[in-house]
Amino acid sequence: MAAARHELKEDELPISDFYTLLGARTYARSGRRIVALCALAAKYGKELKLYEWNYKGGKKGWKVALANINVAGINLKQLAADAEALAAEHGIPLSWR
């Protein structure tokens, strides 16, 4: 079971096949948790999403956490700067004021 959690290469993210990953910044990564800001392309346009994935083991693999991202260990100033850079690079409009 432990080997399965290492199926992802160091720079890979468990993005759904629904999306094409345009770019990403990773903020936390372990054998059981990944937090990343992702610029994505989908059928209906481009999106900027903050993801947290948790490894559930065995055949369950990596699952997206449901709106419970712990940001205590994440540099939010850097995340905001990266969000602006990724959005500008990939033409994703932001409505921040």
Wavefront OBJ file of the C-alpha trace (Angstrom):
o trace
v 0.000 0.000 0.000
v 2.772 2.468 0.847
v 4.252 2.168 -2.659
v 0.980 3.350 -4.232
v 1.222 6.781 -2.637
v 4.522 7.295 -4.434
v 3.063 6.618 -7.897
v 3.065 10.363 -8.550
v 6.350 11.798 -9.731
v 7.686 14.691 -7.660
v 6.328 17.327 -10.062
v 2.987 15.600 -10.892
v -0.403 16.574 -9.495
v -3.496 14.325 -9.392
v -5.591 16.586 -11.659
v -8.805 15.166 -13.124
v -8.767 14.295 -16.835
v -11.514 16.942 -17.195
v -8.786 19.625 -16.937
v -5.561 20.434 -18.739
v -2.949 21.736 -16.316
v -1.473 24.983 -17.663
v 0.759 25.772 -14.703
v 0.958 25.267 -10.963
v 2.669 26.293 -7.757
v 2.943 23.706 -4.975
v 2.870 24.905 -1.342
v 2.788 21.660 0.638
v 3.749 18.168 -0.474
v 4.140 14.935 1.440
v 3.265 11.296 0.840
v -0.234 11.993 2.151
v -1.024 15.634 1.290
v -0.522 18.067 -1.593
v -1.634 21.723 -1.671
v -1.224 23.561 -4.976
v -2.519 26.553 -6.890
v -3.392 25.418 -10.425
v -4.075 27.262 -13.672
v -6.409 24.948 -15.609
v -8.096 24.793 -18.990
v -11.438 23.018 -19.352
v -14.176 22.695 -21.916
v -15.812 25.922 -20.696
v -12.703 28.068 -20.231
v -9.769 28.637 -17.939
v -9.840 28.560 -14.150
v -7.511 29.213 -11.234
v -8.071 26.774 -8.375
v -6.471 26.106 -5.021
v -6.444 22.377 -4.388
v -5.756 20.138 -1.453
v -5.443 16.431 -2.172
v -5.209 13.737 0.486
v -3.944 10.218 -0.126
v -6.598 7.726 1.001
v -4.542 4.581 0.402
v -4.707 1.576 -1.893
v -7.198 1.704 -4.741
v -8.766 4.917 -3.398
v -5.628 6.889 -4.253
v -5.598 10.694 -4.185
v -8.855 12.507 -3.384
v -9.689 16.207 -3.411
v -10.374 17.486 0.100
v -13.713 19.250 0.548
v -13.279 22.932 1.447
v -11.161 22.221 4.484
v -7.772 23.457 3.409
v -5.594 24.279 6.379
v -3.663 27.393 5.375
v -1.728 27.753 8.626
v 1.468 26.457 7.012
v 1.058 28.233 3.670
v 2.561 31.611 2.789
v -0.612 33.379 1.621
v 1.293 36.453 0.398
v 3.307 34.219 -1.939
v 0.144 32.380 -2.978
v -1.507 35.697 -3.941
v 1.558 36.787 -5.934
v 1.663 33.418 -7.700
v -2.082 33.609 -8.418
v -1.640 37.004 -10.082
v 1.355 35.753 -12.098
v -0.353 32.539 -13.253
v -3.568 34.397 -14.110
v -1.677 36.996 -16.165
v 0.421 34.328 -17.898
v -2.610 32.272 -18.915
v -5.212 34.998 -19.513
v -7.388 34.178 -16.510
v -9.282 37.257 -15.284
v -9.233 37.995 -11.551
v -11.844 40.110 -9.815
v -9.668 41.104 -6.856
v -9.837 44.643 -5.556
l 1 2 3 4 5 6 7 8 9 10 11 12 13 14 15 16 17 18 19 20 21 22 23 24 25 26 27 28 29 30 31 32 33 34 35 36 37 38 39 40 41 42 43 44 45 46 47 48 49 50 51 52 53 54 55 56 57 58 59 60 61 62 63 64 65 66 67 68 69 70 71 72 73 74 75 76 77 78 79 80 81 82 83 84 85 86 87 88 89 90 91 92 93 94 95 96 97
